[in-house]
């Protein structure tokens, strides 16, 4: 009988440890994301994300501010990793993603965090900005799963992913929660310093959907058990390219995909130096974005 969450099936046959080893080997010449820095992180060399051998954790705990399917009734067990493979000038976690606030952790410490979140009643382990520390996460997951971890993993990422890493996570991650930040490679480079974002993001989200499909909810708690939840932050003057993002999701992912059209933009980080990002979005801009999503045919919308 197949177990849930999915990674327990891979634990039983040793595949989870093999995947962790494969990911760990990538640190020798890092290719965890499309930057492909090719530096030796096992020697503590640091590339675009500025994280070396060990994962850096800024904070962890039960979080009740996520989307209802993620928060459920008992909260989402968030783990905020420092560093990032994006450099968004407007990042709302700027001190963590670019200021690198946090503490370097040993594998056993990270495993303990996962288990403590479960012990606290959280519905899931919500890995916030995990892309650049996938090997460290998998190493810790092996230990935690052997010690009784049995809640799903949420892969809460910025959407700039490498397909070979996502395929390594097939059967490990139950819930993918990517951002789709832009539908323009040029604007992504201007405001997040990454090349080919829209191209990589579309491929990555397609792969995520192939693995987990649409959101499935637990009938008792209402929390997500498996599936894809896409976040799209509406930016001033449609820098985010909402219409094209929504058309892509409806036509190439699923019209039933759960999509959060996020209304929470506020200037953070260095945004005040990049007008029009130096202001909040207007009610009219949000209304227009929701209208575009509906016109695209998306019918499982959230607005947070």
C-alpha positions in Angstrom: 0.0 0.0 0.0 1.4 3.4 -1.0 2.1 5.7 1.9 1.5 9.4 2.4 3.3 11.7 2.4 5.1 10.5 -0.7 8.6 10.6 0.6 7.9 7.7 3.1 7.6 5.4 0.1 11.1 6.4 -1.0 12.5 6.0 2.5 11.5 2.3 2.7 13.4 1.3 -0.4 16.5 3.5 0.1 15.6 5.8 -2.7 15.3 8.9 -0.5 18.9 8.5 0.6 20.1 8.0 -2.9 18.3 11.2 -4.0 19.9 13.0 -1.1 23.3 11.8 -2.1 22.8 12.9 -5.7 21.7 16.3 -4.6 24.7 16.6 -2.2 27.1 15.8 -5.0 25.7 18.8 -7.0 27.3 21.1 -4.4 30.8 20.2 -5.7 30.0 22.2 -8.9 26.7 23.9 -8.0 24.0 23.6 -10.6 21.0 23.7 -8.3 19.3 26.5 -10.2 19.5 28.2 -13.6 22.4 30.4 -12.5 24.7 27.3 -12.7 27.4 29.0 -10.7 29.7 25.9 -10.8 31.4 26.8 -7.6 32.3 24.2 -4.9 30.0 24.8 -2.1 31.3 21.9 -0.1 34.5 24.0 0.2 32.2 26.8 1.4 32.5 28.8 -1.9 29.6 31.1 -2.5 27.9 32.0 -5.7 24.8 34.1 -6.5 22.8 32.9 -3.5 25.7 33.5 -1.2 25.1 30.4 0.8 27.9 27.8 1.1 28.0 24.3 2.6 25.4 24.7 5.3 21.9 25.9 5.2 21.2 29.2 7.0 17.8 29.4 8.7 16.4 32.8 9.7 13.3 31.5 11.6 10.8 28.7 11.9 7.5 28.1 13.5 3.7 27.7 13.0 2.4 30.3 10.5 -1.2 31.2 10.2 -0.9 33.8 7.4 -0.6 31.5 4.4 -3.4 30.5 2.0 -6.1 28.5 3.8 -5.2 25.2 2.2 -1.6 25.6 3.5 -2.5 27.0 6.9 -5.4 24.7 7.6 -6.6 24.8 11.2 -3.3 24.2 13.0 -0.9 26.4 11.0 1.8 25.8 8.4 5.3 24.8 9.7 7.4 27.4 8.0 11.2 27.3 7.8 12.6 30.5 6.4 15.9 29.9 4.6 18.3 32.8 4.2 19.8 33.6 0.8 18.0 33.3 -2.5 18.6 32.7 -6.2 16.6 35.9 -7.0 17.5 39.4 -6.0 14.2 41.2 -6.1 14.6 44.8 -5.4 11.2 44.8 -3.7 11.6 41.6 -1.6 9.4 41.6 1.5 12.0 39.4 3.3 14.9 41.5 2.2 16.8 41.1 5.4 16.7 37.4 5.1 17.1 36.9 1.3 19.8 39.5 0.7 20.9 40.6 4.2 21.5 36.9 5.1 20.1 37.2 8.6 20.0 33.8 10.2 22.1 30.9 11.6 24.1 28.2 9.9 22.7 24.8 10.9 24.0 21.3 11.0 21.9 18.6 9.2 20.7 17.2 12.5 19.5 20.6 13.7 17.5 21.1 10.6 16.0 17.6 11.0 15.1 18.5 14.6 13.3 21.6 13.3 11.2 19.5 10.9 10.2 17.2 13.7 9.5 20.0 16.2 7.0 21.5 13.7 5.2 18.2 13.4 5.2 17.9 17.2 3.7 21.3 17.4 0.7 20.2 15.3 1.6 21.9 12.0 0.0 20.4 8.9 3.2 20.6 6.9 6.8 21.6 6.7 6.7 24.7 4.6 10.2 25.2 3.0 10.4 29.0 2.2 13.1 29.8 -0.4 14.4 26.2 -0.6 15.9 26.1 -4.1 19.5 26.8 -3.2 19.5 24.4 -0.2 17.8 21.4 -1.7 20.7 19.0 -0.8 20.8 20.2 2.9 17.0 19.8 3.1 17.1 16.2 1.7 19.9 15.3 4.0 17.8 16.5 7.0 14.7 14.9 5.6 16.3 11.4 5.6 17.1 11.8 9.3 13.7 13.3 10.2 11.7 10.6 8.3 13.6 7.9 10.0 12.7 9.5 13.3 9.0 9.6 12.4 8.3 12.7 10.3 5.1 12.1 8.4 3.7 15.5 7.3 4.0 16.7 3.7 6.6 19.1 2.4 5.6 22.4 0.8 8.2 23.7 -1.7 7.6 27.4 -1.5 9.8 28.9 -4.1 10.4 31.9 -6.4 9.8 30.1 -9.6 13.4 30.1 -10.9 14.0 26.4 -10.9 16.1 23.8 -12.8 14.2 20.9 -14.3 16.9 18.3 -13.2 16.5 19.3 -9.6 12.7 19.3 -9.7 12.8 15.8 -11.1 15.0 14.8 -8.2 12.2 16.0 -6.0 9.5 13.9 -7.8 7.9 11.7 -5.1 9.4 13.8 -2.3 7.5 17.0 -2.5 3.7 16.7 -2.1 2.8 20.4 -2.4 4.5 22.9 -4.7 3.8 26.6 -4.1 5.8 28.6 -6.7 5.6 32.3 -7.4 5.2 33.4 -11.0 6.6 36.8 -10.7 6.9 38.1 -14.2 5.9 37.2 -17.8 8.9 39.1 -19.2 12.5 38.0 -19.1 13.6 41.6 -19.5 11.7 42.9 -16.5 12.8 39.9 -14.4 16.4 40.8 -15.1 15.8 44.5 -14.3 14.0 43.9 -11.0 15.3 40.5 -9.9 18.7 40.1 -11.6 18.0 36.8 -13.2 18.3 35.7 -16.8 15.5 33.8 -18.7 13.1 33.9 -15.7 9.9 33.5 -17.8 11.3 30.7 -19.8 12.6 28.7 -16.8 9.5 29.5 -14.7 7.1 28.1 -17.3 9.1 24.9 -17.7 9.4 24.5 -13.9 5.7 25.0 -13.2 4.8 22.5 -15.9 7.0 20.0 -14.2 5.6 20.7 -10.8 2.1 20.1 -12.1 3.1 16.9 -13.8 4.3 15.6 -10.5 1.4 16.6 -8.2 -1.5 17.9 -10.2 -4.2 20.2 -8.8 -4.6 20.8 -5.1 -6.2 18.0 -3.1 -7.6 18.8 0.3 -7.9 16.6 3.4 -11.7 16.2 4.1 -11.3 16.5 7.8 -8.9 19.5 8.2 -9.3 21.3 4.9 -5.5 21.4 4.6 -3.8 20.5 1.4 -2.5 17.0 1.1 -1.0 17.3 -2.4 -0.9 19.5 -5.4 0.1 22.8 -7.0 -0.8 26.3 -5.6 0.5 29.2 -7.7 1.2 32.6 -6.3 1.2 35.8 -8.5 2.0 39.1 -6.8 0.3 42.0 -8.6 2.9 44.8 -9.1 2.3 48.5 -10.0 1.7 49.3 -13.6 1.5 45.6 -14.4 5.2 45.0 -14.2 4.2 41.4 -13.2 2.5 40.8 -16.6 -0.6 39.4 -15.1 -2.6 38.8 -18.3 0.1 36.6 -19.9 0.7 34.8 -16.6 -3.0 33.9 -16.3 -3.3 32.8 -19.9 -0.2 30.5 -19.5 -1.7 28.9 -16.4 -5.2 28.4 -17.9 -3.9 27.1 -21.3 -0.8 25.2 -20.4 -1.3 24.1 -16.7 -5.0 23.8 -15.8 -8.0 26.1 -15.7 -8.7 24.4 -12.3 -5.2 25.3 -10.9 -5.4 27.1 -7.6 -4.0 30.6 -8.1 -3.6 33.3 -5.5 -3.7 36.8 -7.2 -1.8 38.5 -4.4 -2.8 42.0 -3.4 -0.2 42.6 -0.7 2.5 44.4 -2.6 4.2 47.2 -0.6 7.5 48.9 -1.2 10.3 47.0 0.6 14.0 46.5 0.3 15.3 48.9 -2.5 11.9 49.4 -4.1 11.9 53.1 -3.4 14.7 53.5 -5.9 12.7 51.8 -8.7 9.5 53.7 -9.5 6.7 52.7 -9.9 7.7 50.0 -7.4 7.9 52.8 -4.8 4.1 52.7 -4.2 1.4 50.2 -3.3 -0.9 48.9 -6.0 -4.2 50.7 -6.4 -7.6 49.0 -6.0 -8.1 49.5 -9.8 -4.9 47.6 -10.5 -6.0 44.7 -8.4 -9.5 44.7 -9.9 -8.0 44.6 -13.4 -5.6 41.7 -12.5 -8.5 39.7 -11.1 -10.6 40.4 -14.2 -7.7 39.2 -16.5 -7.5 36.0 -14.4 -11.2 35.4 -14.8 -11.1 36.2 -18.6 -8.3 33.7 -19.0 -10.6 31.0 -17.7 -9.1 30.5 -14.2 -11.9 29.5 -11.8 -10.1 28.5 -8.6 -8.9 31.9 -7.6 -7.8 33.3 -4.2 -7.1 37.0 -3.5 -4.7 37.5 -0.6 
